[in-house]
Structure formats: C-alpha cells, structure tokens
Amino acid sequence: MVFLKSRSVTVHEDHQPEEEYIAAAASTTTGGDCRSLTVWRKSLLFSCTGFTVIDSYGDLVYRVDNYIGQRPGEVTLMDASGKSVLTVRRRKNLRLVENWHVYEGEVGDTSRTKRPSSSKQPICSVKKHINILHANHNVLAYVFLGNSDKRYAYRIEGSYANRSCKVLDKSRRVVAEIKRKEAMNEGVSFGVEVFLLIVCPGFDSGFAMALVLLLDQMFS
C-alpha cells in the first residue's frame, strides 16, 4: 500500500489501568484538531489476517495480526512495536444479546479457567444492539464502563458495512467517526477495506480503534 511509509514509529499514549482508562479517554479538551487515521483491513504479515493503522504522516500506529488457529472471539490491538495495547474478547453467555469485554494489555492464559485472570478486570463492556420492532434501528452498540451494563457511556450509530459510523457520548457529542476514504484521483475507490477513523480531541485513539475491532467482530 502506497500510503504506508514506515513500520518503525510507535505513536501511542500511556494508559491508566481499569476504569481510569475510560475516564482518561473521555476527558474533554478544548481546541486542537481531530486525529485522522487510515485503517487498512489487512495484516502486514502474510500468514495473518488483521488490521494495519497509519497516521496522516504515513507512520504505523496500530496493528492487529490474527494467526490461523488463534483463539476465536479474541483480538489484540498492538502498537507499532508489537506491544499489546488492548484486548477485545467475546463474552460467552446464554443471553440473546451479544456482549464483548475490552481489557488493557494482554488478558493472559485462559486455557484452564476458560476466562480471564481474576486480577484482570475489563475497562469496558460492549453490547450489540438488537433491533426489535425497528426501534432505534440506527444504533449498532452500547459501551458501558467496567463490567456494568446499567448505564451506557457511549453509543455507536450508523452502518459499519458502509463504513459510516459515529461514536457519541451521553450528551450525543461525536467523539469518533468511521468514514470511507476518498481517493485523490477521480474514479479510484478504496472500497470498504481501507477507511478513515477520525478521533476527536480528548478521546483515546487506541480505544477508538478497539471499537472498530468490535464492530468488525459484530457485523463482518
């Protein structure tokens, strides 16, 4: 891909643990421009599926490399150097509604317990919205703090299939947005495999990318 300039630059802020991570991501700042990231729905490794994320300078920011035979329902977001940033894991339950948990860093070995270590708590849970009687048909998912599902902190609206989504806070302010990437030359289309992730000031870009991974799990 011509827009990928480098794989050597790491661009990511330090994260605070557990629910403080969400608080830091949700803090409102004044001034500044939105950050534009190009998301390529492809791993840089030939033997993997995943994502490659670059900034407006062409530097690698995030990557996802899913190996064949990897644990299903779990995706790890890494920075440019390969360090785990966030882990997205599908929550197994008997409910009709599908749920996912997001953890900071790596979750760890779950081969015996079939669940994350008790010392590792999710920073948020995400619930896929089920359209019943066509109510709120524009809503895709709700994001809750920690392990609670009592009151959502963010809601995601739009269409992931069309790469047109918005992440809104409780005040309905847009904090992140997924858009189609427009080619500079007329007649050239990137399709849905390459798109933009726009992150507003005060919202964590890593957390925004984790929401992209969740939407891809839900609707792809």
Accessible surface in RSA format (square Angstrom, percent):
REM  Atomic radii and reference values for relative SASA: ProtOr
REM  Chains: A
REM  Algorithm: Lee & Richards
REM  Probe-radius: 1.40
REM  Slices: 20
REM RES _ NUM      All-atoms   Total-Side   Main-Chain    Non-polar    All polar
REM                ABS   REL    ABS   REL    ABS   REL    ABS   REL    ABS   REL
RES MET A   1    94.19  48.8  38.61  25.6  55.57 132.3  20.39  17.3  73.79  97.8
RES VAL A   2   155.75 102.5 120.37 109.0  35.37  85.2 129.03 112.1  26.71  72.5
RES PHE A   3    36.80  18.4  23.56  14.6  13.25  34.5  33.97  20.6   2.84   8.1
RES LEU A   4    39.02  21.7  19.88  14.2  19.14  48.1  19.88  14.0  19.14  51.5
RES LYS A   5   141.33  68.9 107.30  65.8  34.03  81.0  77.02  69.3  64.31  68.5
RES SER A   6    24.22  20.5  16.90  22.6   7.32  16.9  19.42  41.3   4.80   6.7
RES ARG A   7   111.49  46.8  97.74  49.8  13.75  32.7  44.32  60.6  67.17  40.7
RES SER A   8    98.70  83.4  64.11  85.6  34.59  79.7  54.48 116.0  44.22  61.9
RES VAL A   9    56.58  37.2  53.18  48.1   3.40   8.2  56.58  49.2   0.00   0.0
RES THR A  10    66.36  47.2  40.39  40.9  25.97  61.9  32.58  43.8  33.77  51.1
RES VAL A  11    47.15  31.0  43.93  39.8   3.22   7.8  47.15  41.0   0.00   0.0
RES HIS A  12    41.72  22.8  10.57   7.3  31.15  79.7  11.98  12.4  29.74  34.6
RES GLU A  13    97.73  56.1  89.47  67.7   8.26  19.7  63.55 122.9  34.18  27.9
RES ASP A  14   144.90 101.5 116.58 116.0  28.32  67.0  39.59  93.2 105.31 105.0
RES HIS A  15    44.15  24.1  15.46  10.7  28.68  73.4  14.81  15.3  29.33  34.1
RES GLN A  16    88.41  49.4  86.45  63.2   1.95   4.7  26.67  56.8  61.73  46.8
RES PRO A  17    80.27  58.5  79.84  72.8   0.43   1.5  80.09  66.1   0.18   1.1
RES GLU A  18    64.02  36.8  63.51  48.0   0.51   1.2  44.45  86.0  19.57  16.0
RES GLU A  19    95.58  54.9  91.13  68.9   4.45  10.6  28.22  54.6  67.36  55.0
RES GLU A  20    99.70  57.2  97.56  73.8   2.14   5.1  37.78  73.1  61.92  50.6
RES TYR A  21     4.09   1.9   2.51   1.4   1.58   4.1   2.87   2.2   1.21   1.5
RES ILE A  22     3.95   2.2   3.95   2.9   0.00   0.0   3.95   2.8   0.00   0.0
RES ALA A  23    66.57  61.2  50.57  78.0  16.00  36.4  59.09  83.2   7.48  19.8
RES ALA A  24    46.36  42.6  27.53  42.5  18.83  42.8  36.36  51.2  10.00  26.5
RES ALA A  25     2.61   2.4   0.41   0.6   2.20   5.0   2.17   3.1   0.44   1.2
RES ALA A  26    48.62  44.7  27.74  42.8  20.89  47.5  31.22  44.0  17.41  46.1
RES SER A  27    58.46  49.4  46.43  62.0  12.03  27.7  43.88  93.4  14.58  20.4
RES THR A  28    98.76  70.2  64.87  65.8  33.89  80.8  52.94  71.1  45.81  69.3
RES THR A  29    71.57  50.9  54.48  55.2  17.09  40.7  56.85  76.4  14.72  22.3
RES THR A  30   135.54  96.4 107.92 109.4  27.62  65.8  79.93 107.4  55.61  84.1
RES GLY A  31    58.74  72.4   0.00   N/A  58.74  72.4  40.97 112.4  17.77  39.8
RES GLY A  32    70.52  87.0   0.00   N/A  70.52  87.0  36.39  99.9  34.13  76.4
RES ASP A  33   135.76  95.1 110.21 109.7  25.55  60.4  32.64  76.8 103.13 102.8
RES CYS A  34    62.69  47.4  40.39  45.0  22.30  52.4  10.71  27.1  51.98  56.0
RES ARG A  35    61.38  25.8  55.47  28.3   5.91  14.1  47.04  64.3  14.34   8.7
RES SER A  36    42.76  36.1  36.27  48.4   6.49  15.0  25.53  54.4  17.23  24.1
RES LEU A  37     0.21   0.1   0.00   0.0   0.21   0.5   0.21   0.1   0.00   0.0
RES THR A  38    11.23   8.0  10.79  10.9   0.44   1.0   0.00   0.0  11.23  17.0
RES VAL A  39     0.00   0.0   0.00   0.0   0.00   0.0   0.00   0.0   0.00   0.0
RES TRP A  40    32.86  13.2  32.86  15.9   0.00   0.0  22.67  12.1  10.19  16.5
RES ARG A  41    76.30  32.0  63.72  32.5  12.58  30.0   6.27   8.6  70.03  42.4
RES LYS A  42   109.02  53.2 105.94  65.0   3.08   7.3  57.54  51.8  51.48  54.8
RES SER A  43     5.28   4.5   0.00   0.0   5.28  12.2   0.00   0.0   5.28   7.4
RES LEU A  44    36.34  20.2  16.53  11.8  19.82  49.8  18.81  13.2  17.53  47.2
RES LEU A  45    52.32  29.1  48.43  34.6   3.88   9.8  50.37  35.4   1.95   5.2
RES PHE A  46   214.00 107.1 177.06 109.7  36.94  96.1 183.04 111.0  30.96  88.6
RES SER A  47    72.60  61.3  58.10  77.5  14.50  33.4  54.19 115.4  18.41  25.8
RES CYS A  48    14.48  11.0   0.00   0.0  14.48  34.0   1.84   4.7  12.64  13.6
RES THR A  49    96.14  68.4  92.32  93.6   3.81   9.1  81.77 109.8  14.36  21.7
RES GLY A  50     8.54  10.5   0.00   N/A   8.54  10.5   2.14   5.9   6.41  14.3
RES PHE A  51    10.57   5.3  10.36   6.4   0.20   0.5  10.36   6.3   0.20   0.6
RES THR A  52     1.07   0.8   0.60   0.6   0.46   1.1   0.27   0.4   0.80   1.2
RES VAL A  53     0.09   0.1   0.09   0.1   0.00   0.0   0.09   0.1   0.00   0.0
RES ILE A  54     3.74   2.1   3.74   2.8   0.00   0.0   3.74   2.7   0.00   0.0
RES ASP A  55    15.27  10.7  12.20  12.1   3.06   7.2   5.72  13.5   9.55   9.5
RES SER A  56    94.82  80.1  52.03  69.4  42.79  98.6  44.11  93.9  50.72  71.1
RES TYR A  57   164.41  76.8 150.43  85.6  13.98  36.4 109.35  82.2  55.06  67.9
RES GLY A  58     8.40  10.4   0.00   N/A   8.40  10.4   7.43  20.4   0.97   2.2
RES ASP A  59    19.59  13.7  19.59  19.5   0.00   0.0   0.00   0.0  19.59  19.5
RES LEU A  60     0.31   0.2   0.31   0.2   0.00   0.0   0.31   0.2   0.00   0.0
RES VAL A  61     0.00   0.0   0.00   0.0   0.00   0.0   0.00   0.0   0.00   0.0
RES TYR A  62     0.00   0.0   0.00   0.0   0.00   0.0   0.00   0.0   0.00   0.0
RES ARG A  63    37.77  15.9  37.69  19.2   0.07   0.2   1.69   2.3  36.08  21.9
RES VAL A  64     0.41   0.3   0.41   0.4   0.00   0.0   0.41   0.4   0.00   0.0
RES ASP A  65    12.85   9.0   2.81   2.8  10.03  23.7   1.06   2.5  11.79  11.8
RES ASN A  66    35.49  24.5  33.15  32.0   2.33   5.6  13.64  32.8  21.85  21.1
RES TYR A  67   122.59  57.2 116.49  66.3   6.10  15.9  86.90  65.3  35.69  44.0
RES ILE A  68   166.27  94.6 135.21 100.7  31.06  74.9 142.02 102.3  24.25  65.8
RES GLY A  69    79.75  98.4   0.00   N/A  79.75  98.4  40.68 111.6  39.08  87.5
RES GLN A  70    66.25  37.0  43.59  31.9  22.66  53.9  36.72  78.2  29.53  22.4
RES ARG A  71   100.38  42.1  87.14  44.4  13.25  31.5  41.83  57.2  58.55  35.5
RES PRO A  72   120.87  88.1 100.09  91.2  20.78  75.5 109.65  90.5  11.22  69.7
RES GLY A  73    26.17  32.3   0.00   N/A  26.17  32.3  12.97  35.6  13.20  29.6
RES GLU A  74    22.79  13.1  17.79  13.5   5.00  11.9   1.27   2.5  21.52  17.6
RES VAL A  75     8.92   5.9   8.92   8.1   0.00   0.0   8.92   7.7   0.00   0.0
RES THR A  76    28.09  20.0  25.39  25.7   2.70   6.4  14.75  19.8  13.34  20.2
RES LEU A  77     0.07   0.0   0.07   0.1   0.00   0.0   0.07   0.1   0.00   0.0
RES MET A  78    30.80  16.0  30.80  20.4   0.00   0.0   9.73   8.3  21.07  27.9
RES ASP A  79     9.13   6.4   9.13   9.1   0.00   0.0   0.00   0.0   9.13   9.1
RES ALA A  80     4.90   4.5   0.30   0.5   4.60  10.5   0.47   0.7   4.43  11.7
RES SER A  81    84.33  71.3  43.82  58.5  40.51  93.3  44.20  94.1  40.13  56.2
RES GLY A  82    29.15  35.9   0.00   N/A  29.15  35.9  11.30  31.0  17.86  40.0
RES LYS A  83   146.22  71.3 137.13  84.1   9.08  21.6  88.92  80.0  57.30  61.0
RES SER A  84    24.44  20.7  12.93  17.3  11.51  26.5   4.94  10.5  19.50  27.3
RES VAL A  85     6.66   4.4   3.41   3.1   3.26   7.8   5.93   5.1   0.74   2.0
RES LEU A  86     0.04   0.0   0.00   0.0   0.04   0.1   0.00   0.0   0.04   0.1
RES THR A  87     0.63   0.4   0.63   0.6   0.00   0.0   0.29   0.4   0.34   0.5
RES VAL A  88     1.16   0.8   0.89   0.8   0.26   0.6   0.89   0.8   0.26   0.7
RES ARG A  89    24.94  10.5  24.94  12.7   0.00   0.0  21.47  29.3   3.47   2.1
RES ARG A  90   111.22  46.7 103.33  52.7   7.88  18.8  20.03  27.4  91.18  55.3
RES ARG A  91    90.65  38.1  78.76  40.1  11.90  28.3  17.11  23.4  73.55  44.6
RES LYS A  92   194.37  94.8 162.82  99.9  31.55  75.1 111.88 100.7  82.49  87.9
RES ASN A  93    56.05  38.7  21.52  20.8  34.53  83.2  27.85  67.0  28.20  27.3
RES LEU A  94   188.40 104.9 154.30 110.4  34.10  85.7 159.18 111.8  29.23  78.7
RES ARG A  95   138.38  58.1 116.19  59.2  22.19  52.8  46.11  63.0  92.28  55.9
RES LEU A  96   144.76  80.6 122.21  87.4  22.55  56.7 128.77  90.4  15.99  43.0
RES VAL A  97    40.34  26.5  39.96  36.2   0.38   0.9  39.96  34.7   0.38   1.0
RES GLU A  98    48.47  27.8  43.54  32.9   4.93  11.7  19.30  37.3  29.17  23.8
RES ASN A  99     6.89   4.8   6.46   6.2   0.43   1.0   2.92   7.0   3.97   3.8
RES TRP A 100     0.98   0.4   0.98   0.5   0.00   0.0   0.98   0.5   0.00   0.0
RES HIS A 101    17.04   9.3  17.04  11.8   0.00   0.0  11.63  12.0   5.42   6.3
RES VAL A 102     0.00   0.0   0.00   0.0   0.00   0.0   0.00   0.0   0.00   0.0
RES TYR A 103     8.06   3.8   8.06   4.6   0.00   0.0   0.30   0.2   7.76   9.6
RES GLU A 104    35.55  20.4  35.29  26.7   0.26   0.6  19.50  37.7  16.06  13.1
RES GLY A 105    15.41  19.0   0.00   N/A  15.41  19.0  15.41  42.3   0.00   0.0
RES GLU A 106   119.53  68.6 107.48  81.3  12.05  28.7  21.46  41.5  98.07  80.1
RES VAL A 107     8.07   5.3   0.08   0.1   7.99  19.2   0.09   0.1   7.98  21.6
RES GLY A 108    44.49  54.9   0.00   N/A  44.49  54.9  36.27  99.5   8.22  18.4
RES ASP A 109   118.10  82.7  81.09  80.7  37.01  87.5  43.72 102.9  74.38  74.2
RES THR A 110     7.22   5.1   5.54   5.6   1.67   4.0   0.88   1.2   6.33   9.6
RES SER A 111    71.39  60.3  49.57  66.2  21.82  50.3  47.77 101.7  23.62  33.1
RES ARG A 112   226.73  95.2 196.23 100.0  30.51  72.6  72.45  99.0 154.28  93.5
RES THR A 113    85.18  60.6  63.58  64.5  21.60  51.5  69.46  93.3  15.72  23.8
RES LYS A 114   169.86  82.9 139.72  85.7  30.14  71.8  95.88  86.3  73.99  78.8
RES ARG A 115   168.02  70.5 166.29  84.8   1.73   4.1  45.87  62.7 122.15  74.0
RES PRO A 116    26.84  19.6  19.03  17.4   7.81  28.4  19.03  15.7   7.81  48.5
RES SER A 117    57.15  48.3  44.43  59.3  12.71  29.3  37.64  80.2  19.50  27.3
RES SER A 118   103.73  87.7  80.95 108.0  22.78  52.5  55.77 118.8  47.96  67.2
RES SER A 119    96.55  81.6  65.71  87.7  30.84  71.0  54.25 115.5  42.30  59.3
RES LYS A 120    56.34  27.5  51.68  31.7   4.65  11.1  21.93  19.7  34.40  36.6
RES GLN A 121    89.59  50.1  89.10  65.1   0.48   1.1  40.69  86.6  48.90  37.1
RES PRO A 122     9.16   6.7   6.22   5.7   2.94  10.7   6.22   5.1   2.94  18.3
RES ILE A 123     0.32   0.2   0.32   0.2   0.00   0.0   0.32   0.2   0.00   0.0
RES CYS A 124     0.00   0.0   0.00   0.0   0.00   0.0   0.00   0.0   0.00   0.0
RES SER A 125     8.51   7.2   8.51  11.4   0.00   0.0   6.40  13.6   2.11   3.0
RES VAL A 126     1.39   0.9   0.40   0.4   1.00   2.4   1.37   1.2   0.03   0.1
RES LYS A 127    48.13  23.5  48.13  29.5   0.00   0.0  19.61  17.6  28.53  30.4
RES LYS A 128    35.61  17.4  34.62  21.2   0.99   2.4   8.79   7.9  26.82  28.6
RES HIS A 129    36.52  20.0  25.22  17.5  11.30  28.9  20.84  21.5  15.68  18.2
RES ILE A 130    54.78  31.2  43.99  32.8  10.79  26.0  45.23  32.6   9.55  25.9
RES ASN A 131    82.59  57.0  55.88  54.0  26.71  64.3  15.45  37.2  67.14  64.9
RES ILE A 132   110.52  62.9 103.00  76.7   7.53  18.1 105.80  76.2   4.72  12.8
RES LEU A 133   165.40  92.1 134.26  96.0  31.14  78.3 138.90  97.6  26.49  71.3
RES HIS A 134   157.60  86.1 144.13 100.2  13.47  34.5  93.97  96.8  63.63  74.0
RES ALA A 135    56.18  51.7  47.76  73.7   8.42  19.2  55.85  78.6   0.34   0.9
RES ASN A 136    86.95  60.0  69.65  67.3  17.30  41.7   9.37  22.6  77.58  75.0
RES HIS A 137   132.41  72.4 118.44  82.3  13.97  35.7  82.42  84.9  49.99  58.2
RES ASN A 138    71.85  49.5  69.97  67.6   1.88   4.5  22.18  53.4  49.67  48.0
RES VAL A 139     4.76   3.1   1.66   1.5   3.09   7.5   1.66   1.4   3.09   8.4
RES LEU A 140    19.46  10.8  18.67  13.4   0.78   2.0  19.46  13.7   0.00   0.0
RES ALA A 141     0.04   0.0   0.04   0.1   0.00   0.0   0.04   0.1   0.00   0.0
RES TYR A 142    35.51  16.6  35.51  20.2   0.00   0.0  23.95  18.0  11.56  14.3
RES VAL A 143     0.34   0.2   0.34   0.3   0.00   0.0   0.34   0.3   0.00   0.0
RES PHE A 144    14.48   7.2  14.48   9.0   0.00   0.0  14.48   8.8   0.00   0.0
RES LEU A 145    72.93  40.6  70.80  50.7   2.13   5.4  70.80  49.7   2.13   5.7
RES GLY A 146     2.64   3.3   0.00   N/A   2.64   3.3   2.64   7.2   0.00   0.0
RES ASN A 147    85.09  58.7  62.72  60.6  22.37  53.9  19.10  46.0  65.99  63.8
RES SER A 148    52.81  44.6  43.09  57.5   9.73  22.4  43.74  93.1   9.08  12.7
RES ASP A 149    54.48  38.2  40.58  40.4  13.90  32.9  11.46  27.0  43.02  42.9
RES LYS A 150   184.22  89.9 150.40  92.3  33.82  80.5  97.87  88.1  86.36  92.0
RES ARG A 151   190.08  79.8 171.93  87.6  18.15  43.2  53.31  72.9 136.76  82.9
RES TYR A 152    63.72  29.7  62.52  35.6   1.20   3.1  40.26  30.3  23.46  28.9
RES ALA A 153    13.29  12.2  10.04  15.5   3.25   7.4  11.29  15.9   2.00   5.3
RES TYR A 154     4.86   2.3   4.86   2.8   0.00   0.0   3.98   3.0   0.88   1.1
RES ARG A 155    38.12  16.0  38.12  19.4   0.00   0.0   0.58   0.8  37.54  22.8
RES ILE A 156     0.42   0.2   0.42   0.3   0.00   0.0   0.42   0.3   0.00   0.0
RES GLU A 157    19.01  10.9  18.42  13.9   0.59   1.4   3.52   6.8  15.49  12.6
RES GLY A 158    23.02  28.4   0.00   N/A  23.02  28.4  15.70  43.1   7.32  16.4
RES SER A 159    36.15  30.5  32.59  43.5   3.56   8.2  27.61  58.8   8.54  12.0
RES TYR A 160     3.61   1.7   0.89   0.5   2.72   7.1   0.89   0.7   2.72   3.4
RES ALA A 161    67.46  62.0  52.29  80.7  15.18  34.5  57.35  80.8  10.11  26.8
RES ASN A 162    84.16  58.0  82.51  79.7   1.65   4.0  13.74  33.1  70.42  68.1
RES ARG A 163    11.23   4.7  10.57   5.4   0.67   1.6   0.00   0.0  11.23   6.8
RES SER A 164    63.79  53.9  61.16  81.6   2.63   6.1  23.02  49.0  40.77  57.1
RES CYS A 165     3.05   2.3   0.47   0.5   2.59   6.1   1.46   3.7   1.60   1.7
RES LYS A 166    93.50  45.6  93.43  57.3   0.08   0.2  40.05  36.0  53.45  56.9
RES VAL A 167     7.11   4.7   7.11   6.4   0.00   0.0   7.11   6.2   0.00   0.0
RES LEU A 168     9.69   5.4   9.69   6.9   0.00   0.0   9.69   6.8   0.00   0.0
RES ASP A 169    19.70  13.8  19.06  19.0   0.64   1.5  12.64  29.7   7.07   7.1
RES LYS A 170   133.43  65.1 106.08  65.1  27.35  65.1  59.16  53.2  74.27  79.1
RES SER A 171    78.90  66.7  49.22  65.7  29.68  68.4  25.86  55.1  53.04  74.3
RES ARG A 172   128.71  54.0 112.47  57.3  16.24  38.7  60.75  83.0  67.95  41.2
RES ARG A 173   129.76  54.5 125.11  63.8   4.65  11.1  67.59  92.4  62.17  37.7
RES VAL A 174    53.67  35.3  36.91  33.4  16.76  40.4  36.91  32.1  16.76  45.5
RES VAL A 175    20.93  13.8  20.93  18.9   0.00   0.0  20.93  18.2   0.00   0.0
RES ALA A 176     0.66   0.6   0.63   1.0   0.03   0.1   0.66   0.9   0.00   0.0
RES GLU A 177    35.16  20.2  34.73  26.3   0.43   1.0   2.28   4.4  32.88  26.8
RES ILE A 178     4.50   2.6   3.70   2.8   0.79   1.9   3.70   2.7   0.79   2.2
RES LYS A 179    93.61  45.7  91.91  56.4   1.70   4.0  39.72  35.8  53.89  57.4
RES ARG A 180   112.09  47.1 101.35  51.7  10.74  25.6  49.98  68.3  62.11  37.6
RES LYS A 181    50.47  24.6  41.92  25.7   8.55  20.4  10.93   9.8  39.54  42.1
RES GLU A 182   154.69  88.8 132.93 100.6  21.76  51.8  51.74 100.1 102.95  84.1
RES ALA A 183    26.55  24.4   3.73   5.7  22.83  51.9   4.70   6.6  21.85  57.9
RES MET A 184   193.45 100.2 153.50 101.6  39.96  95.1 121.13 103.0  72.32  95.8
RES ASN A 185   105.83  73.0 100.35  97.0   5.48  13.2  19.07  45.9  86.76  83.9
RES GLU A 186   176.66 101.4 144.30 109.2  32.36  77.0  65.46 126.6 111.20  90.8
RES GLY A 187    89.01 109.8   0.00   N/A  89.01 109.8  44.14 121.1  44.87 100.5
RES VAL A 188    84.64  55.7  70.26  63.6  14.38  34.6  73.52  63.9  11.12  30.1
RES SER A 189    96.06  81.2  62.60  83.5  33.46  77.1  47.24 100.6  48.82  68.4
RES PHE A 190    59.60  29.8  42.76  26.5  16.84  43.8  48.00  29.1  11.60  33.2
RES GLY A 191    30.41  37.5   0.00   N/A  30.41  37.5  27.26  74.8   3.15   7.1
RES VAL A 192    47.32  31.1  45.17  40.9   2.15   5.2  45.17  39.2   2.15   5.8
RES GLU A 193    74.15  42.6  74.15  56.1   0.00   0.0  48.38  93.6  25.78  21.0
RES VAL A 194     5.59   3.7   5.59   5.1   0.00   0.0   5.59   4.9   0.00   0.0
RES PHE A 195     0.00   0.0   0.00   0.0   0.00   0.0   0.00   0.0   0.00   0.0
RES LEU A 196    34.52  19.2  34.52  24.7   0.00   0.0  34.52  24.2   0.00   0.0
RES LEU A 197     2.50   1.4   2.50   1.8   0.00   0.0   2.50   1.8   0.00   0.0
RES ILE A 198    31.60  18.0  31.52  23.5   0.08   0.2  31.52  22.7   0.08   0.2
RES VAL A 199     4.60   3.0   3.11   2.8   1.49   3.6   3.11   2.7   1.49   4.0
RES CYS A 200    28.88  21.8  27.43  30.6   1.45   3.4  10.64  27.0  18.24  19.7
RES PRO A 201    51.50  37.5  26.19  23.9  25.30  92.0  37.28  30.8  14.22  88.4
RES GLY A 202    23.55  29.0   0.00   N/A  23.55  29.0  11.99  32.9  11.57  25.9
RES PHE A 203    14.82   7.4   2.83   1.8  11.99  31.2   3.83   2.3  10.99  31.5
RES ASP A 204    23.56  16.5  15.34  15.3   8.22  19.4  12.26  28.9  11.30  11.3
RES SER A 205     5.29   4.5   3.00   4.0   2.29   5.3   2.79   5.9   2.51   3.5
RES GLY A 206     0.00   0.0   0.00   N/A   0.00   0.0   0.00   0.0   0.00   0.0
RES PHE A 207     0.02   0.0   0.02   0.0   0.00   0.0   0.02   0.0   0.00   0.0
RES ALA A 208     1.79   1.6   0.16   0.3   1.63   3.7   0.52   0.7   1.27   3.4
RES MET A 209     0.00   0.0   0.00   0.0   0.00   0.0   0.00   0.0   0.00   0.0
RES ALA A 210     0.02   0.0   0.02   0.0   0.00   0.0   0.02   0.0   0.00   0.0
RES LEU A 211     2.01   1.1   2.01   1.4   0.00   0.0   2.01   1.4   0.00   0.0
RES VAL A 212     1.13   0.7   1.11   1.0   0.02   0.0   1.11   1.0   0.02   0.0
RES LEU A 213     2.51   1.4   1.23   0.9   1.28   3.2   1.63   1.1   0.88   2.4
RES LEU A 214     0.23   0.1   0.23   0.2   0.00   0.0   0.23   0.2   0.00   0.0
RES LEU A 215     1.30   0.7   1.30   0.9   0.00   0.0   1.30   0.9   0.00   0.0
RES ASP A 216    18.66  13.1  16.63  16.6   2.03   4.8   0.98   2.3  17.68  17.6
RES GLN A 217    67.32  37.6  41.95  30.7  25.37  60.4   6.65  14.2  60.67  46.0
RES MET A 218    15.58   8.1   0.18   0.1  15.40  36.7   1.15   1.0  14.43  19.1
RES PHE A 219    72.36  36.2  41.37  25.6  30.99  80.6  48.54  29.4  23.82  68.2
RES SER A 220    86.72  73.3  15.54  20.7  71.18 164.0  48.32 102.9  38.39  53.8
END  Absolute sums over single chains surface
CHAIN  1 A    12193.5       9557.4       2636.1       6593.2       5600.3
END  Absolute sums over all chains
TOTAL         12193.5       9557.4       2636.1       6593.2       5600.3
